Amino acid sequence: MPPDAPRTSSHLWWHAVNYAARLLVVAMGLVLILAPLPLTPDSEVFVRTFGVVMALFGLYRLVWYYWRTRQQRNAEG
């Protein structure tokens, strides 16, 4: 949705899609961290580290999106 587009209830699905995508990234990171995967010790460290990075990135994106939408709502009125 462009920044200058008017906010209507028809755009609520877009917010739901954005939140779902960001939560999916967090969930995939948690799966990589917590899932008992059959890995060699060297690759296990890599996969767990990648899971931590992925979960933190998803959390960052989730918070950033919430903050920007809140900021836009406050600017509109």
Residue frames as a rotation matrix with the C-alpha (Angstrom) as fourth column:
MET 1
0.588 0.809 0.000 0.00
0.809 -0.588 0.000 0.00
0.000 0.000 -1.000 0.00
PRO 2
-0.174 -0.661 0.730 1.50
0.561 -0.676 -0.478 3.35
0.810 0.327 0.488 -0.97
PRO 3
-0.736 -0.192 -0.649 2.05
0.672 -0.317 -0.669 5.81
-0.077 -0.929 0.363 1.89
ASP 4
-0.909 0.381 -0.167 -0.40
-0.382 -0.924 -0.027 8.34
-0.164 0.039 0.986 0.40
ALA 5
-0.583 0.736 -0.345 -3.22
0.127 0.502 0.855 5.81
0.803 0.455 -0.386 -0.06
PRO 6
-0.132 0.606 0.784 -6.29
-0.863 -0.460 0.211 6.43
0.489 -0.649 0.584 2.09
ARG 7
-0.970 -0.201 0.138 -6.82
-0.244 0.782 -0.573 4.02
0.008 -0.589 -0.808 4.96
THR 8
0.023 0.992 -0.125 -9.93
-0.922 0.069 0.381 1.94
0.387 0.106 0.916 4.54
SER 9
0.283 0.151 0.947 -11.11
-0.692 0.715 0.093 -1.31
-0.664 -0.682 0.307 6.00
SER 10
0.988 0.083 -0.128 -10.29
-0.151 0.663 -0.733 -3.01
0.025 0.744 0.668 2.69
HIS 11
0.258 -0.964 -0.067 -6.59
-0.520 -0.080 -0.850 -2.53
0.814 0.254 -0.522 3.48
LEU 12
0.386 -0.078 0.919 -6.84
-0.896 0.206 0.393 -4.46
-0.220 -0.976 0.010 6.75
TRP 13
0.984 -0.043 0.171 -6.08
0.080 0.974 -0.212 -7.71
-0.157 0.222 0.962 4.92
TRP 14
0.521 -0.845 0.120 -2.71
-0.013 -0.148 -0.989 -6.23
0.853 0.514 -0.088 3.93
HIS 15
0.034 -0.477 0.878 -1.79
-0.933 -0.331 -0.143 -5.69
0.359 -0.814 -0.456 7.57
ALA 16
0.693 0.283 0.663 -2.83
-0.542 0.810 0.221 -9.24
-0.475 -0.513 0.715 8.38
VAL 17
0.913 -0.407 -0.030 -0.61
0.247 0.610 -0.753 -10.56
0.325 0.680 0.658 5.59
ASN 18
0.221 -0.877 0.427 2.34
-0.393 -0.481 -0.784 -8.46
0.893 0.005 -0.451 6.82
TYR 19
0.146 -0.130 0.981 1.98
-0.987 0.048 0.154 -9.60
-0.068 -0.990 -0.121 10.41
ALA 20
0.898 0.239 0.370 1.57
-0.232 0.971 -0.064 -13.23
-0.375 -0.029 0.927 9.31
ALA 21
0.731 -0.678 -0.076 4.72
0.130 0.247 -0.960 -13.10
0.670 0.692 0.269 7.16
ARG 22
-0.012 -0.762 0.648 6.77
-0.688 -0.464 -0.558 -11.59
0.726 -0.452 -0.519 9.96
LEU 23
0.329 0.198 0.924 5.46
-0.876 0.430 0.220 -14.11
-0.354 -0.881 0.314 12.49
LEU 24
0.999 0.011 -0.036 6.30
-0.026 0.889 -0.456 -16.90
0.026 0.457 0.889 10.05
VAL 25
0.294 -0.954 0.052 9.93
-0.204 -0.115 -0.972 -15.75
0.934 0.275 -0.229 9.96
VAL 26
-0.135 -0.293 0.947 10.03
-0.972 -0.147 -0.184 -15.78
0.194 -0.945 -0.264 13.78
ALA 27
0.679 0.488 0.549 8.41
-0.600 0.799 0.033 -19.23
-0.423 -0.352 0.835 13.86
MET 28
0.871 -0.410 -0.272 10.88
0.048 0.621 -0.782 -20.64
0.489 0.668 0.561 11.35
GLY 29
-0.054 -0.909 0.413 13.75
-0.563 -0.314 -0.765 -19.28
0.825 -0.274 -0.495 13.42
LEU 30
0.039 0.142 0.989 12.33
-0.977 0.213 0.008 -20.94
-0.210 -0.967 0.147 16.52
VAL 31
0.957 0.289 0.038 11.94
-0.267 0.922 -0.280 -24.22
-0.115 0.257 0.959 14.64
LEU 32
0.490 -0.846 -0.212 15.60
-0.043 0.219 -0.975 -24.09
0.871 0.486 0.071 13.64
ILE 33
-0.256 -0.584 0.770 16.60
-0.806 -0.311 -0.504 -23.36
0.534 -0.750 -0.391 17.24
LEU 34
-0.145 0.328 0.933 14.40
-0.916 0.313 -0.252 -25.89
-0.375 -0.891 0.255 19.02
ALA 35
0.779 0.538 -0.322 13.73
-0.624 0.714 -0.317 -28.72
0.060 0.448 0.892 16.57
PRO 36
0.175 -0.717 0.675 15.74
-0.355 0.593 0.723 -31.91
-0.918 -0.366 -0.151 17.10
LEU 37
0.795 0.055 -0.604 17.17
-0.607 0.080 -0.791 -32.18
0.005 0.995 0.097 13.60
PRO 38
0.759 -0.562 0.329 19.58
0.453 0.819 0.353 -34.99
-0.468 -0.119 0.876 12.66
LEU 39
0.879 -0.467 0.098 22.65
-0.285 -0.678 -0.678 -32.82
0.383 0.568 -0.729 12.11
THR 40
0.200 -0.901 -0.384 26.38
0.741 0.396 -0.542 -33.22
0.641 -0.176 0.747 12.46
PRO 41
0.253 -0.103 -0.962 27.90
0.877 -0.394 0.273 -31.24
-0.407 -0.913 -0.010 15.36
ASP 42
-0.785 -0.601 -0.150 29.44
0.474 -0.739 0.478 -28.65
-0.398 0.304 0.865 13.02
SER 43
-0.701 0.572 0.427 26.25
0.235 -0.381 0.894 -28.02
0.674 0.727 0.133 11.09
GLU 44
0.149 0.773 -0.617 24.17
0.923 0.115 0.367 -28.05
0.354 -0.624 -0.697 14.29
VAL 45
-0.284 -0.330 -0.900 25.96
0.681 -0.731 0.053 -24.93
-0.675 -0.597 0.433 15.54
PHE 46
-0.993 -0.103 0.052 25.41
0.107 -0.644 0.757 -23.22
-0.045 0.758 0.651 12.19
VAL 47
-0.402 0.913 0.070 21.71
0.468 0.139 0.873 -24.12
0.787 0.384 -0.483 12.03
ARG 48
0.199 0.462 -0.865 21.05
0.980 -0.117 0.163 -23.01
-0.026 -0.879 -0.475 15.61
THR 49
-0.565 -0.476 -0.674 22.92
0.456 -0.861 0.225 -19.75
-0.687 -0.180 0.704 15.04
PHE 50
-0.934 0.281 0.219 20.99
0.107 -0.366 0.924 -19.15
0.340 0.887 0.312 11.83
GLY 51
-0.082 0.950 -0.300 17.76
0.788 0.246 0.564 -19.82
0.610 -0.191 -0.769 13.75
VAL 52
-0.025 -0.002 -1.000 18.66
0.844 -0.536 -0.020 -17.22
-0.536 -0.844 0.015 16.37
VAL 53
-0.882 -0.349 -0.317 19.49
0.127 -0.824 0.552 -14.66
-0.454 0.447 0.771 13.68
MET 54
-0.730 0.657 0.189 16.29
0.295 0.053 0.954 -15.45
0.617 0.752 -0.232 11.80
ALA 55
0.107 0.792 -0.600 14.10
0.957 0.082 0.280 -15.18
0.271 -0.604 -0.749 14.92
LEU 56
-0.229 -0.253 -0.940 15.70
0.624 -0.780 0.058 -11.89
-0.747 -0.573 0.336 15.95
PHE 57
-0.994 -0.109 0.001 15.33
0.065 -0.581 0.811 -10.49
-0.088 0.807 0.584 12.43
GLY 58
-0.399 0.916 0.040 11.65
0.578 0.217 0.786 -11.48
0.711 0.337 -0.617 12.41
LEU 59
0.167 0.421 -0.892 11.10
0.965 -0.257 0.060 -9.82
-0.204 -0.870 -0.449 15.78
TYR 60
-0.653 -0.476 -0.590 12.85
0.335 -0.879 0.339 -6.69
-0.680 0.024 0.733 14.56
ARG 61
-0.929 0.315 0.192 10.66
0.110 -0.260 0.959 -6.58
0.352 0.913 0.207 11.44
LEU 62
-0.103 0.935 -0.340 7.52
0.849 0.261 0.460 -7.18
0.519 -0.242 -0.820 13.50
VAL 63
0.043 0.050 -0.998 8.29
0.807 -0.591 0.005 -4.35
-0.590 -0.805 -0.066 15.93
TRP 64
-0.855 -0.427 -0.296 9.36
0.170 -0.769 0.616 -2.02
-0.491 0.476 0.730 13.12
TYR 65
-0.703 0.658 0.269 6.15
0.372 0.018 0.928 -2.64
0.606 0.753 -0.257 11.16
TYR 66
0.175 0.778 -0.603 3.99
0.965 -0.014 0.262 -2.08
0.195 -0.628 -0.754 14.25
TRP 67
-0.222 -0.350 -0.910 5.87
0.615 -0.774 0.147 1.12
-0.756 -0.527 0.387 15.08
ARG 68
-0.983 -0.186 -0.002 5.56
0.108 -0.581 0.807 2.51
-0.151 0.792 0.591 11.52
THR 69
-0.393 0.906 0.156 1.83
0.576 0.109 0.810 1.76
0.717 0.408 -0.565 11.26
ARG 70
0.242 0.437 -0.866 1.25
0.955 -0.266 0.133 3.35
-0.172 -0.859 -0.481 14.66
GLN 71
-0.553 -0.543 -0.632 3.27
0.397 -0.839 0.373 6.37
-0.732 -0.044 0.679 13.59
GLN 72
-0.922 0.258 0.289 1.22
0.213 -0.285 0.935 6.70
0.324 0.923 0.207 10.38
ARG 73
-0.003 0.973 -0.231 -2.07
0.843 0.126 0.522 6.43
0.537 -0.194 -0.821 12.29
ASN 74
0.104 -0.011 -0.994 -0.96
0.813 -0.575 0.091 9.16
-0.573 -0.818 -0.051 14.69
ALA 75
-0.842 -0.472 -0.261 0.09
0.222 -0.744 0.630 11.41
-0.491 0.473 0.731 11.80
GLU 76
-0.698 0.629 0.341 -3.28
0.450 0.016 0.893 10.98
0.556 0.777 -0.294 10.08
GLY 77
-0.050 0.752 0.657 -5.32
-0.365 -0.626 0.689 12.16
0.930 -0.205 0.306 12.96
